[in-house]
């Protein structure tokens, strides 16, 4: 008797997937996420990098196990195209000069209508370029840390020019290495879902990005079987459990913890740089772990060795 092959969309959803939605102006990010959830027929979905209702562009929506990786998406810098209106005319050369002053770390306070607590914070503007100027209207192309308030930036640039200014329109065109050309409109997603219902899963499968596309963008720490088991049960990672560090990273970087076979076990924060880890024989090297796998799949090897419990996920000697 011939068995029916599994639906590839069901397989992808069980493994975890991302939809790179092209959010239109009007609905909130939560509304778009709910529509994606309903179109995919899954019980839950979440998004990373909230866009205000009047802002359009790339919105990451995760489903299934991908929900655990949304904090990784928040690590990516974001690229925007912004239309800014100054409250008066100013020479283009002066605009370009002032924009250079906003490249690098800047202090920001979220706008009054923001959904987060209004506390002053530091964000880095990696690139800020004037694409076009038409009188008081400026078209800006910028790349900035996640959590940067472009609306606040527009006001600050206007004040620095001595005129005042505000953001007229904003579109997110990239998140890390992912571009808007890789995103999908909600109508295209609906068409793909309809095609799947009619027996053709290929269009929808093509819009479901596997989770490896995200976590492979981050530096990895490959660990021994015993360390993988301990981390899977909520532990931090000590230097003795490391097999390899394939590429360098700095202290405080978000890293992935991989098993010997290359399976993602958890994500965490590096307590030491990769260079320091290479010289460290004892002590914690990765903390604040977020377990990705089912711990039941990993035997508690340290208990077999006679230990009463796994080391803590947030090590007591972690630098403050």
C-alpha positions as CSV (number, residue, x, y, z in Angstrom):
1,X,0.0,0.0,0.0
2,X,1.5,3.3,-1.1
3,X,1.8,5.9,1.6
4,X,0.8,9.5,1.0
5,X,3.9,11.8,1.0
6,X,3.8,14.5,3.7
7,X,2.7,18.0,2.8
8,X,5.9,20.0,2.4
9,X,4.2,23.1,3.8
10,X,3.2,21.2,6.9
11,X,6.7,19.9,7.3
12,X,8.2,23.4,7.0
13,X,5.7,24.9,9.5
14,X,6.5,22.2,12.0
15,X,10.2,22.9,11.7
16,X,9.6,26.6,12.0
17,X,9.4,29.2,9.3
18,X,9.5,32.9,8.6
19,X,7.3,35.0,6.3
20,X,8.9,38.2,5.1
21,X,5.8,40.2,4.8
22,X,5.6,43.5,2.9
23,X,3.5,45.4,5.4
24,X,1.3,48.1,3.8
25,X,0.5,51.5,5.3
26,X,-2.7,51.4,7.4
27,X,-2.8,48.2,9.5
28,X,-0.7,47.7,12.6
29,X,2.1,45.1,12.8
30,X,-0.1,43.0,15.1
31,X,-2.9,43.0,12.5
32,X,-0.6,41.9,9.7
33,X,0.8,39.1,11.9
34,X,-2.7,37.9,12.7
35,X,-3.5,37.8,8.9
36,X,-0.4,35.8,8.2
37,X,-1.3,33.4,11.0
38,X,-4.8,32.9,9.6
39,X,-3.6,32.4,6.0
40,X,-1.2,29.8,7.1
41,X,-3.7,28.1,9.4
42,X,-1.4,28.0,12.4
43,X,-2.4,28.6,16.1
44,X,0.2,31.3,16.8
45,X,2.5,33.8,15.1
46,X,4.8,36.6,16.2
47,X,6.7,39.5,14.6
48,X,10.0,41.1,15.1
49,X,10.6,44.9,14.6
50,X,7.3,46.7,15.0
51,X,6.3,49.1,12.2
52,X,3.9,51.9,13.0
53,X,0.5,51.7,11.1
54,X,1.6,54.5,8.7
55,X,5.0,52.8,8.0
56,X,5.4,50.2,5.3
57,X,8.0,47.6,4.4
58,X,9.6,44.4,5.6
59,X,8.0,42.8,8.6
60,X,9.3,39.5,9.9
61,X,6.6,37.0,11.0
62,X,7.6,33.8,12.7
63,X,5.6,30.7,13.1
64,X,6.2,27.4,15.0
65,X,9.7,27.0,16.4
66,X,10.7,30.2,14.6
67,X,9.0,32.1,17.4
68,X,12.0,31.3,19.6
69,X,14.4,32.9,17.1
70,X,12.6,36.3,16.8
71,X,15.2,37.8,19.2
72,X,17.8,37.0,16.7
73,X,16.0,39.0,14.0
74,X,16.0,42.0,16.3
75,X,19.8,41.9,16.3
76,X,19.9,42.8,12.6
77,X,20.4,46.4,11.6
78,X,17.5,47.9,9.6
79,X,17.6,49.9,6.4
80,X,14.9,52.6,5.7
81,X,14.0,55.1,3.1
82,X,12.5,58.2,4.7
83,X,10.7,61.3,3.4
84,X,11.5,64.2,5.7
85,X,10.0,67.6,5.5
86,X,12.0,70.6,6.9
87,X,10.1,73.6,8.2
88,X,12.0,75.9,5.9
89,X,14.6,76.0,3.1
90,X,18.3,75.3,3.7
91,X,21.2,74.7,1.3
92,X,21.8,71.1,0.4
93,X,25.4,71.4,1.4
94,X,24.3,72.3,4.9
95,X,21.9,69.3,5.0
96,X,24.7,66.9,4.0
97,X,27.0,68.4,6.7
98,X,24.4,68.0,9.5
99,X,23.6,64.4,8.4
100,X,27.3,63.4,9.0
101,X,26.9,64.6,12.6
102,X,24.1,62.0,13.0
103,X,26.2,59.1,11.8
104,X,27.4,56.9,14.7
105,X,26.0,56.6,18.2
106,X,23.1,58.9,18.9
107,X,20.9,59.5,22.0
108,X,17.2,59.0,21.4
109,X,14.0,59.3,23.4
110,X,11.0,57.3,21.9
111,X,8.2,59.5,20.5
112,X,5.2,60.1,22.7
113,X,3.0,57.7,20.6
114,X,5.6,54.9,21.0
115,X,4.5,51.6,22.4
116,X,7.6,51.3,24.6
117,X,8.7,53.1,27.8
118,X,10.0,56.6,27.1
119,X,13.6,56.2,28.3
120,X,16.6,57.8,26.7
121,X,18.7,55.2,24.9
122,X,21.7,55.0,22.5
123,X,21.3,53.7,19.0
124,X,23.9,53.6,16.2
125,X,23.2,55.1,12.8
126,X,25.5,53.1,10.5
127,X,24.8,55.1,7.4
128,X,22.7,58.2,6.7
129,X,22.7,59.6,3.1
130,X,20.7,62.3,1.3
131,X,19.3,60.7,-1.9
132,X,17.4,63.7,-3.1
133,X,16.3,67.2,-2.0
134,X,13.3,69.1,-3.4
135,X,13.1,72.4,-1.5
136,X,12.3,71.5,2.1
137,X,11.6,67.8,1.3
138,X,14.4,65.4,1.8
139,X,14.7,61.7,0.8
140,X,17.0,59.9,3.1
141,X,18.5,56.4,2.9
142,X,19.7,55.1,6.3
143,X,20.8,52.0,8.0
144,X,20.5,51.9,11.8
145,X,20.4,49.6,14.9
146,X,17.2,47.8,15.6
147,X,15.0,50.0,17.8
148,X,16.1,53.3,16.2
149,X,13.2,55.8,16.0
150,X,13.5,57.4,12.5
151,X,10.6,59.8,13.4
152,X,12.7,61.1,16.3
153,X,15.8,61.3,14.0
154,X,13.9,63.4,11.5
155,X,12.9,65.8,14.3
156,X,16.5,66.0,15.6
157,X,17.9,66.7,12.1
158,X,15.4,69.5,11.7
159,X,16.4,71.0,15.1
160,X,20.1,70.7,14.2
161,X,19.4,72.7,11.1
162,X,17.7,75.4,13.1
163,X,14.4,74.9,11.2
164,X,12.5,72.1,12.7
165,X,11.3,69.1,10.7
166,X,9.1,66.0,10.7
167,X,9.0,62.6,9.0
168,X,6.4,62.4,6.2
169,X,6.7,58.8,5.1
170,X,8.9,55.8,6.0
171,X,9.5,52.4,4.5
172,X,11.7,49.6,5.8
173,X,13.6,48.1,2.8
174,X,16.0,45.7,4.5
175,X,16.7,43.8,7.7
176,X,20.3,42.6,7.9
177,X,21.1,40.8,4.7
178,X,17.4,40.4,3.7
179,X,16.0,42.8,1.2
180,X,12.4,43.9,0.3
181,X,12.7,42.0,-3.0
182,X,12.6,38.8,-0.8
183,X,9.3,39.9,0.8
184,X,5.8,39.0,-0.1
185,X,2.6,41.0,-0.2
186,X,-0.4,39.8,1.8
187,X,-2.4,39.3,-1.5
188,X,0.4,37.1,-2.9
189,X,0.5,35.1,0.4
190,X,-3.3,34.7,0.1
191,X,-3.0,33.5,-3.5
192,X,-0.3,31.0,-2.5
193,X,-2.5,29.7,0.4
194,X,-5.4,29.3,-2.0
195,X,-3.1,27.4,-4.4
196,X,-2.2,25.1,-1.6
197,X,-5.8,24.4,-0.8
198,X,-6.2,23.5,-4.5
199,X,-3.4,20.9,-4.3
200,X,-0.4,23.0,-5.3
201,X,1.8,23.7,-2.2
202,X,4.8,25.0,-4.2
203,X,3.9,28.7,-4.2
204,X,3.3,28.8,-0.5
205,X,6.4,26.7,0.3
206,X,8.5,29.3,-1.6
207,X,7.3,32.0,0.7
208,X,8.2,30.2,3.9
209,X,11.8,30.9,4.7
210,X,13.4,28.1,6.8
211,X,14.9,29.1,10.1
212,X,18.4,28.2,9.1
213,X,18.4,31.4,6.9
214,X,18.4,33.4,10.1
215,X,20.5,31.6,12.6
216,X,23.3,30.8,10.2
217,X,23.9,34.6,9.9
218,X,25.2,34.5,13.5
219,X,28.6,33.3,14.8
220,X,28.4,29.7,16.2
221,X,30.0,27.8,19.0
222,X,30.1,24.0,18.4
223,X,29.9,22.0,21.6
224,X,30.5,18.5,22.9
225,X,27.6,16.1,23.4
226,X,27.6,16.5,27.2
227,X,27.6,20.3,26.9
228,X,24.8,20.2,24.3
229,X,22.8,18.1,26.8
230,X,23.4,20.5,29.6
231,X,22.5,23.6,27.5
232,X,19.4,21.9,26.3
233,X,18.3,21.5,29.9
234,X,18.8,25.2,30.6
235,X,22.5,25.5,31.5
236,X,25.0,28.1,30.4
237,X,28.1,27.0,28.5
238,X,31.5,26.5,30.1
239,X,34.7,26.6,28.2
240,X,35.3,22.9,28.7
241,X,32.3,22.0,26.6
242,X,33.5,23.7,23.4
243,X,34.7,21.8,20.3
244,X,35.1,24.7,17.8
245,X,34.5,28.4,17.2
246,X,34.2,28.6,13.4
247,X,34.3,32.4,13.2
248,X,35.3,35.3,15.5
249,X,32.9,37.3,17.6
250,X,33.0,40.0,20.3
251,X,32.0,39.8,23.9
252,X,28.3,40.5,24.2
253,X,27.6,39.2,20.8
254,X,24.5,37.0,20.2
255,X,25.8,33.5,19.3
256,X,24.3,30.1,18.3
257,X,25.2,26.9,20.2
258,X,25.4,24.0,17.8
259,X,25.7,20.3,18.5
260,X,28.5,18.2,17.0
261,X,26.2,17.3,14.1
262,X,25.4,21.0,13.4
263,X,22.0,21.1,15.0
264,X,20.9,24.3,16.6
265,X,20.6,23.7,20.4
266,X,20.2,27.2,21.7
267,X,21.2,30.8,21.3
268,X,23.0,32.9,23.9
269,X,25.1,35.9,24.7
270,X,28.9,35.6,24.6
271,X,30.4,36.4,28.0
272,X,33.9,36.5,26.4
273,X,35.1,37.2,22.9
274,X,36.1,34.3,20.6
275,X,39.7,35.2,21.1
276,X,39.4,35.1,24.9
277,X,37.5,31.8,24.7
278,X,40.4,30.2,22.9
279,X,42.6,31.1,25.9
280,X,40.1,30.2,28.6
281,X,40.4,26.8,30.2
282,X,37.7,27.2,32.9
283,X,34.7,29.3,33.5
284,X,31.5,30.4,31.7
285,X,31.7,31.6,28.2
286,X,28.1,31.8,27.0
287,X,25.1,32.8,29.2
288,X,21.5,33.9,28.9
289,X,20.8,30.9,26.8
290,X,17.5,30.4,25.0
291,X,16.9,26.7,24.4
292,X,15.6,25.9,20.9
293,X,15.4,22.1,20.9
294,X,13.2,19.8,23.0
295,X,15.3,18.9,26.1
296,X,13.7,15.4,26.1
297,X,15.8,14.6,23.0
298,X,19.0,15.1,25.0
299,X,19.8,12.7,27.8
300,X,21.0,14.4,31.0
301,X,24.6,13.2,30.6
302,X,25.9,15.2,33.5
303,X,23.6,13.5,35.9
304,X,24.9,10.1,34.8
305,X,28.3,11.4,35.7
306,X,27.1,12.0,39.3
307,X,26.3,15.7,39.3
308,X,23.1,16.7,41.1
309,X,22.0,19.3,38.5
310,X,23.1,21.3,35.5
311,X,25.0,24.5,35.8
312,X,22.9,27.6,35.9
313,X,21.8,29.3,32.6
314,X,22.8,32.7,34.1
315,X,26.2,32.0,35.7
316,X,26.9,33.5,39.1
317,X,30.3,34.7,38.0
318,X,29.0,36.4,34.9
319,X,30.5,39.9,34.3
320,X,28.1,42.7,35.1
